[in-house]
Amino acid sequence: MSKKHNIIIISSVDWSTHWQMHHQLSMSFIKSGSSVLFIENTGIRGMRFKDTGRIFDRIITRFKSMYGFSEIEKKLFVFSPLFIPVPYSRVVTYINQLFIFRAIGKWIDVTGFSNPIVITFLPTPLAQGLIHKINPRLAIYYCANHMVGMLNNTDIITKWENNLFKTSDAVFTISDDIKKRASKFSGSVYSFPAGVDIKNFNPSLVDSVPNNITCIASPIIGYVGAISDVFDQELVVKLSEYFSHATILLVGPVHTDISKLEACDNVVLLGEFRHNLIPSYINNFDVALIPYIVNEFTDSVYSCKLNEYLAMGIPVVSTNMKEVRIFLEQYQESLEIGKNLNDFVKKVESILSNPLSKSHDACNKRIAIAKKNTWDSRFFAITEVINRINKKNKNINKVSLIAKYNNNRSALFKRLLVVFGLYFLIFFSPLIGFLGDFLVMRDAPQKTDAIVVFSGDGEASYTNKSYQRRALDAIQLYKDGYASSIFLSSGREQTLPEVEIIKLFLIKNDVPLSNIHILNRYPRSTYQNVHMVRKMLEDSGVESINFITSPYHSYRATLLWKKHAPNILIHSVPVIDTPSSSMQWSSDTDTIKIVFYEYAAIAYNWAKGLL
C-alpha cells in the first residue's frame, strides 16, 4: 500500500475464531504499515441457545480488556462490544449504535485514529449505522459470505445488503454469484476471493509429523476447517465405511452435533489448532476433502482451503459446488469433483489407488496453481483499488467543495424556513383554534334531573385549578333552575380533594347538602369516570343531565357518555372558560398541549374500542 492508513474492520467473526480472511486482511494491513481497529462480530441473526458460550466469552473478554479494547500487537487493536442481540429492531439498533459508537468515538479521540477507511463484513443495520456515525474516508463492503442464505427471513437481510451495495464506495466479493448480485446495485464491484499464504503453506518448510497423528493408520483422508451445519456428515460417514482401513482425519473447530462422526471408529477429530500449524497436518494427507452440502449458500462461497491444499501439493476432492466448478474450468486437472455421494467415493478411491497422484510432477502442478491464487496478490489488488478510489474521491471533493458548501447553506436556509413556518403555524395561525373548536361542546342548558361536574379532567398540567371555575358553572346552572341535584367527580387525586372544596362552596351558596352527591373514588380515566358516575345516576333515578367539564375535554367525554350511558340524556353545556367560536389567530402553550393531548386520547380510545 502506497500510504499508511487507519483501517476499521467491522468483522463477522471474533478475533479468537479460527483463522479466516478477516484475520488475514487485518494482518496484511498491519504488515503494510497501516493501523487496524478490528471490531468483533455483532451478529447477523438473533441469539440462539448455542450462542450462550460465545456470549460468556465476550463478557469475559470485555472485563479483561480496557473498556472492550485490546492491543493484540503493535498497531492492531481489537474491540469486543457488548450489545443486545436483536439485529433488526429499530429501537435496539439505535441503543446498540449509541453505546458502541460512544466507545469507538472516545477511543478514536484518545488514540488519534482519524480519517479511517471502514471495511465491513456485515450488512446489518447496526454496521451501517456505525459507518454513518464514523463518517469514514471510504466505506467498503467485503461480502465474504452468502448473507441472504444465513437467515430464514431473507427479505430483511436482502433489503439491508442491497442498500449497502448501493451506498458503499466499493464492494469486494468472493464468488461469481455474489458479484453478479452486487453489480445490479453498484458500479464499483471487485472480485477478491480468499487466497493462500504461500509463505506459510510451503511443503518444503514442513518436514515433521505432528505428534498426535504419528500412530494413526494410513492412508489419511483429511479435512481442515470448521465442522458446521454445511459440513456433509453423511458423506464422511460413507467414506469411513468404504475406506475402513484408512483414517478420516478432521482438523478444526466443531459448531454442530457430531455424534454421527464420533460413532465411526476410523474418524479422528483433532479439534482446532493455530493457523501456522495447519500445513504440517495437510502435508500428511493422502487426499484432501472439501465435503460441503451443496445448496444456495455453499454455491456462493469460495473455499479458502482449496488453495491451501493445492499449495501443499495434495490432491483434492470436492463436492459439486458452483465456485469449485468455476475454479476447475479455469485450472483444469487441479482437483476432482464428486457429482454425488457415490461419485465422490469413487474419486477418492481413484486417487488413493493411483501411485502418480502424489508424484513430484503432480504436486508441482498443484503448487503452481496455488501460486496464482496467493493472498499477497489479492491484497496487492485490494490496495490498488483502495488507493485509486481514495485518490478519485479526493479530486471529486476538491471540485465539489464549493458546491457542497452552497448546498449546505441552501439546505440550512430551507430548514430554517420550515422551522419558522411550523412555529408560525402552531403559535400564530388559526390552526390550533380551528382544531380546538372541534373539541368544544356548546349545547344549550336544559331542564334536567341533575348537574354532573367532572372537575379534574382536560387540563394541561397535573395541578388542577379549573375546579374553581367548574364550581361557579355548577352554581350558575343551579341558581338558573336547570336542576336541583349536583353530582361531583374528580379525575385527579390530590392532598385536599377538590370535590370537597366544591361541596363547601355549593353549601355556602345555599345548595342543600342532601342535593350534593360526591364520587369518593378516583377513576384513572374519563372512561372509568363515566362508568362510576353513571352507576350513581342510575341508583338515584337520574335520566337526564347538564354536563360540566373543561371545554376541550367536553367532546371526548360526551362521546364516552353517549357510548357507555346511552339511557342518560346528556347536554354538554358551555362553561365560563369556553373559548369563542370565532376565529382565533394565536394560541398559548397550554392550549396547544391540551388540544394535541385530546386528539391523541380520542385516537387511543377509538383504537381500544371505547369510542
N, C-alpha and C positions, 0 to 999 in steps of 0.2 A: 504494500500500500504506500502510495507516494507521500501521504501525510499521516501523522498520528491523529487519531480521533477518540472521542469519548463515545463508547457504544453501550446502549442499554438493550439487553436481550430479554424480552418477555417470553419465558420458556413454557413449553407444555409438559416438561418433566422437571423433577427436582435434581439438584446437583448430585445428590447421593444415588440417584438412579443409575443403572448400568450404562456404560459409555455409549452415547449416541451422537448424532450430528450436532445437537445443541452444544455439547461439550467440545467437540472438535472445532466448531466455528469459534467458540469463545477463546480457546487456546491459540488458535491461529491469529486472531486479532491481537492477543497479548504478545505473541512472538513477533508480530509486525510492528510493535511499539505502541499500540493503542491501549486504552484502559477500558475495562468492561465491568458493567454492573449487570449481574445475572439475577433476574427476578424469577424465583421458583414458581412452579405451576400453581395457578389459581383456579384451575378446573374448567372443563367444558361441559360437565354434567353435574347433576345434583349428587349429594352424598349417598353412598351405599354402605351396607354393614361392613363389607370387606375393606372399606377405606378407613376403618377405625384405627388400625395400626399406623397408617400414614399420618393421620391427624395427631396422634400422640407423638410421633416422631417430629412433626412440625412444631408442636408446642415445646418439646424438649429442646429442639434446635433454637427456638426463639429465646428461651431462657439462658442458653449457653452463649448466645451472641450479644452484641451491643445493640439493643432495640431491634433485633432481627437482622442486623448487618454483620457479615463476617468477611475478613480478608483472607481468602484461600491461599493466594500467593501474591507477589508484588503486582499491583495494578489489576488484580482480579478480585472483585467483590461479589458476594452472594447475599441477596436479600430474601429472607423467609417470612413473607407476610402472613399475618393471621387474618382470616376473612370468614364471612358467613357463606357456606357452600350452597347458595341458591343463585346460580349464574344468570338467570333470565328474568328475575324480578326487578322492576324499575326501582322500587324503594330500596331493596337490598343492594343493588348495584350502586346506587347513589351513596349509601352508607359505606360500602367497601371502597369506592373511589375516594371518598372523603378521608378515610383513615389511612389508606395505603399511600395516596399521593401526599398527604401531610407528612408521612415519614420519609418518602422519597424526596420531597421538596426540601425538607430540613437537611437531609444527607447531601443533596446537591449543593446547597448553600455552604455547608461546612467544608466539603471536600473541593469545591470549585469545579465540579463536574458539569461544566457549562456547555451549552450548544450541542447536545448529543445527537447521535443518529440512533433511532429506535428500530430494532428488528424484532417483530413479534411472530411467534409461532402459534399464537392463539387469536381467533377472530371474535372472541366473546365481547359483549357489551362492556365488561369491566376493562379488558385490554384496550379497546378502542377509546374508552373514556380516559384511561391513563395517558394514552398517546396524545389525546386532545389537550389534557392539562399540562403535560410535559412540554408540548409545543416544540417538537424536535426539528432539527435542520432537515432531516429526511425521515420518512416513515416507510418501512419496508415490511411487507408480509411474506414470510417464508412458510409456504404451505407444504409441510413435510408429511402430511397425512391426509387421508380422505376424510375430512372432518364430518361431512354430511353422514357418513356411514357409522359414526360413533354415537348417534342418538336415535331414540325411537321416533321422536318428533323432529323429522328432518326439516320441516318448514322454517322453524325458528332459527336453526343454525345456518340454513341456506340464506335467509334474509340478511343476517349479520355478516356472513362471509362475503356475500355479493357486495355489500356496502364497503367492506374492507378492500376488496378487489378494486372498486371504483376510486376510493379515497387515498390509497397508498401511492407513494411516489414510484414504487416498483414492486412487482410481485415475483418472488422466486418460487419455482415449483420443482417437485422431484419426479413427476411422472407425466406421461403424454396426456392422460385423461384430465388431470388437474390443469395442465397448461391450456388445453382446449377450452375448458370451462372458464378459466380466469381471463382468457383472451376476449371473451364476449363483453367484458366489463372494463378491461384495461388495455392500453396500447403499449404498456411497458412491462411485458411478461418475459421472464428468462427461465430456462431450464437448468437447474443445478442439482442433479441427484447426488446421493451420497457417493463419496469417493474413498479410496483406501489410503491409509497412512503407510506408504510404501517403505518408509524407513523402519517402521516397527514390524510390518508383515513382510519379513525377508527370510526365506528359508536358510540362507547361508549364515544367518546370525543365530539360528536355533540348532543346537547340537546335543540337547539333553532331553530325556523323557521325564515328565513330571512324576514325582514320587508316588502320587495317588493313582497312577494308571500303569505302573510297571508290571503289575501282576494280572492285568485283565487279558482276556483271550483275544486273539486276532482272528480274522480281520476286524478292524474298527470302522463301524459306520457311524459317523459323528455329526453332531449339530451344535452350533454355537448361537446363543440368543435367548430371548425371553420365551418361556413356555406360558402362553396366554390363551385366550379363547379362540384365536385363529390358528393355533398350532393343531395340526391334524393328528390327534392321538390314535385314532382308528388306523391310520396309515402306518404309524410307527409300531403299533402292536402287531400289525400284519407282517411288517419287516422282521420283528423279533421272532415271530413264529416260523417264518420261512427260513430265516438265517439263524437257526437256533445255535449253530456252532460259533456265530460271530457275537461281537459286543456292540450294542447300540449305546453310544456314549453321548449324553446330553449335558452341555455345559451352559449354565445361565440361570437367571432368577426364575422363580415359579410364581405365577399370578392367577392360577386356576386350580381346580381339583385334578390331581394326577393319580388317583387311585388305580386307574387302568394301567398306567405305565409302571407303577410300583408293583403290580401283580406279575410283571414279566421278569423272569429270572435273569435274562441277559440284557436288561435295560439298566444302565448305570447313570444315576442322576448326581452330578457333582455340585450343582448349585452355582453361585456367582463368584467370579474372580476378577481381579483388577484387569483392565483392558490390556495392559502391556504383557500380561501372562498368557493371553488367549492364543497368540501364534504358536506357542510350544504345544498346545493341545491340538490345534488344527494340523500341525506338522506330522502328527501321529495318526491322522485319519487315513483310511484307505479310500473311503468315499465320503464326501461332504453333502449334507442334506439341506434343502430348503423346503420343508414339509408343511406348507401352509394350506389351509382350506381355501378353495377358490371361490371368491364372492366379489361383490362390488367394491368392498373395502380393500381387499388384497390386490385386486386388479389395478388399483390406483397407487400401489406402493412399490417403490424401487428398493429392493432388498440390499441393504448395505453390506451384508455378509457375503454376497455373491463375489464381489471383487476381493474381499479378504481371503476367501477360499482360493480364488484363482491366483492371487499374489503368492500364496504358499505352494502353488503348483498342484493342488489337489483336484481330482475330478469331481464334478458337481452334478447332482440330480435334483431337479426341482419339480414341483407341481406345475400345472399348466396355467400360470398367471400371465396376464397380458404384458406386463413390463418385462417379464422374463422372455416372452416370445419376441418382443421388440429387440431385446439385447441379443438374442440368438440370431436374428436376421442381420444385425449389424456385425456381429462377431461369430461367424459360422464355426461350428465344431468347438465352441467354447464350453458347452455344457450339454447335458441331456435333460429332456423334459418328459416326464411321465404323464400321459394324457388321461389316465385313470389309475385306480389303485393297482390293478394287475400289471399295467404297463410300467408303472413306477417301479414295482418289484423287479420286473424283467430288466429295466435299465440299470438298476443297482447290481443285479446278477451279472449282466454283461460286462460291467466294469471290473467286478471282482474276479471274473474268470479270464480277463484279458491281461496278460503279463505286460503288455505295452502301455496300459492305461496310465502307469506312473513312470514311464520311461523318461530319460533325460530330455529328449526332444519334446515329448508331450507336455511335460512340466514347464519347459521353457516357453512353449507356445501360450500356455495359460498365463504365465508371469508377464509375458509381453502384452497380452490383452489388458491385464490389471494395470500395467504401467501407463496405458492410455486413459485410465479412469482413476487417476490419483486424486487425493483430496487437495494436494498442493496446486494442481492445475485448476481444480474447481474454485479454490479460494482466490487464486490469481484472477480468474474471470469475474468472480464476485466483486473484488476490489476495483477492477476496471469499470464495472457498471456503476458502483457507488461513486467513484471519483468523477465519472462522466456526468452522472445526473447531478451531483453536487455542484460541479462547475456550471452546468446548464442553468441550475436554479439560481446560482449567484448572478449570472448575467441577466436572467429574467428579473430578478429582484432589483438590480440596478436600474433597468429600463422602466420598471413599473412602480418605483418608489413614489414618484410624484403623483402618479395616478392613484395609488393606494391611499396616499395622504388626502387627496381630493375626495376620493370615495368615502373615506372615514369621516371627513369633515361634513360631507353631504349627508351621510348616514346619521351623524350626531345631530345635525340640524333637523332631520326628519323625526328622530326620536324625541327631540325637544318639542317639536310641533305636536306630536302625538300626546306627550305628557301634558302640555299646556291645554291642548284640546280636551282631553279627558277631565282635567281639573275644572275647566270652564263648564263642561257638560254636566258634571256632577254637582258642583257647588253654585253655579250662577245661572244655568239654564233652567227652564221649567220642567226638565225631565223628571227629577225626583218628585216634584209636586204632582206631575201628571201620573206617575206610577203610584204615589202615595194615595191619590184621590180614589183609586180603585179599592183601596183597603178600608175606606171610611164609610160607615153606615150612617144614614141620616133619616131614619124612619120617624114619622111624626108620633109624639106620645099619644097613647090611647088609654081609655079607662080599662084597667086590668085588675086581676086578682092580687098582684104583688109587684114590687120593685126588686130586682135582683142586681146586686153590685159585686163585680169582680174587681177587687181593688189592687191586686198585686201582679197583674199580667200586662204585657205590652209596653214595658219600659226599656230604655236603652241601657240602663245600668242596674246593678244588683240592688243598690239602695233605692227603695221605692218611696217617692214623696207624693205621688199622684193621688194617694188615698184622701188627702185633704180636699182635692177638687172633686173626687167621687162622693165625698160626704156632702158637699154643697149641692152636687147634682141630685142626690137622693132626697135631701131636704126640700129642694125646689119642686120636684115631682110630687112629693108627699103633700106639701102645702097647696099645690095646684089641684089636689084631689084626684090624681090619676090612680092611686092605690093606697090602701091603708096598712099593708104589711110590707116589711122590708127584710130581705134575706141578704146576709153579708158573707162573703168568702174572700180569702186571700190566697194567692199562689206563692207567697213568699213567707218563709218562717223567719221571724225577727225576734230580738230580745223582748221588745214591748209590742205585742200583737196589735197590728193596725186596726183590725176589726173591732177590738175593744175600744180604741180611741174613737172610731167612727160611732160606735154604740153610745159612748158618753156624749158625743156631740149631738146625736139624734135625740137622746133623752133631754139634754139641755134645751133643745128646740121643740120640746113638747110632744115628742113621739113616745107613746106609752111603751114601757119595757116589754109588755106582752105582745106588742106588734113587731118586735125586733127578733130575728132568728139568725143565729150565727153558726156557720160550719166550723167546728173546733179542730178539724184535721187540716193538714196542709197537703194539697194534691201536688204531684210532681209535674203536672202538665195541664193545659187547658182541657184536654180530653178527659182527664180524671176529674177536673173541677166540675165539668158539665155533668158527669155521671153522679158525683156525690150530691150536688145541689139538686139535680133532678129528683133524686130519692127524697130529699127534704120536701120539695114542692109537691110530689105525689102524695106523701104522707099527710100533707096539710090540705090536700084537695085543690091545689092551685092549677088552673088550666091555661092562664094567660099571664104574660109578664111584660113590663117595660125593663129592658136590659141595659145596664150601665157598665161600661169598661173604657179603657184608654182608646182614643179614636182609631189609631192604626191597627189595633187589635180586634176591632169590632167585626170586621168581615170574616176573619178566620173563626172567631168564637161563634158567630151567627151560623156559619156553615156546620160547625160541630153540634150546635143546639138542634138545628133542623134535621141532621142525620141521626142523632142519638136520643133526641127527645121530641119525636115528631108529634106527640099528643099535646105538647105545650105550645101555644101560640106566642111567638116572640116578636117584640118591637125593639129593635136596636136603635135607641134614640140618640140624638146629638147631645154632647156634653159641653161643659164650659170651654175646654181647650180643643174642641173640634175645629180643624182648620177651615178657612173659607174655601168654597168650591171654585172661586175664581182663580185664574192662572197665577201661580207663584213663581217668581223669577230667581229665587235663591233659596238655599237650604242650609241649615246648620248641621254640624256633625252628628248630633243626637238623632235628628230626623232621618238622616241618611242611614245611620246604623239600624234604626228600628224598622225602616222600610225594607232594607235588604234582608233583615232578620225575618220579617213576617213572610216575605215571598219564599225564603228558604224553608220556613216552618210549614207553609202551605204545601210546598213540594214534598217535604218529608211526610206529612200526614197523608197526602194523596198516595205516595209510594207505599205506605204502611196499610193502606186500605181504610183509613179512618175518615176520609172525606169522600 
